[in-house]
């Protein structure tokens, strides 16, 4: 699936931005988990 390969983080952005996105995703996941209690 060529489209998915094009969306790999290393193809989209510098590693600093990728880390920021990963941190944001983790924060969102924690917020969702906390909200479901």
N, C-alpha and C positions, 0 to 999 in steps of 0.2 A: 504494500500500500504506500505508494510514493507520497501521497498527501500527508500521511502521518509523519513520514521522515522529514518533511519540510517543516513540521511543527516542533521538531525536537528543540529543546531550550537552547542548546549550543548553537543551533542554526539561527535562532531568533535574536539573541541578546548576549551581551557580555556576561561573564560569570557573576559579577556583582549584582546585576539586575536579576539573574536567575535565582540567586540566594534570597534576594528581597521577595521575589514572587513565592518562593518556597516558604519563607517565613510568614507571609501573608496567608498562604493556604493553610499553614499549621494553625494560625490564630483563628481563622474562620472555622476550622474543624473543631477547635476547642470551644469556640462560642456556640456552635451547633450542639456539641455534646453537653455543655453546661445548660443550654436552654431546654434540653429534652428531659432533664431530671424531674 
